[in-house]
Amino acid sequence: MEHLLKLHIEYLPEGVYLATSDDIQGLIAQGHTIAETVEIARDVAKKLIEASSAQRI
């Protein structure tokens, strides 16, 4: 199952990108490029969704 997720990505003074989302509580991802940050955010989102689903069982 796929989910559409809005990410807020900002460039930090430390030289990295930070992604957060209002759609999934607790999603925070950091990377050196936007592409890397989005990929990490995708992995974090999957894990958070799986954890949330497991708690409902």
N, C-alpha and C positions, 0 to 999 in steps of 0.2 A: 504494500500500500504506500502510495506517495502522498506527501503533504506539501502544500505551498506555504512558505514561511517568509515573512518579511524580516530582513536583517537591517540593523543600523550599524554601519561601519564607519569608524573614524580613525584618522591617523594621529597617533600619539607622539608627543615630543621625544619619546625614547626611541623612535624610529620603527615602530611596529604598528600594525593595524589591529583594532579591537572591534569585535562584532558582538552585538547583543540583540535580543529580540523581545518584543512585548508579547509575541505569540506563545512563547514557551518560557515559563518562569525558570530562571536559573541558567539560561543559555548564555555563556560567555566564551568567546574564542579569540585567540590571539595568533597572528602570523606575521611573517616578514613581507608578504605580498597580499594583495586583495584576493587573488586566486587561492593561495594557501589558507588564508583566513576563512574563506567561504567553505573550502573543503573540510577544514577542522570543525567549523560550525555545523556542517552537515552531519559529521560523525557524532558530535556532541548531541545534536538534536535527536538522532536515532536512538542513542543510549538513554536520553531523558524520556523519550516516548515509550521505549521498551520498559523502562523502570516503572513508569506511571501505569502501563498496562498490566504489569506483573502485580502491582499492589492492588489492583481491582479484583483480581482472581481470588 
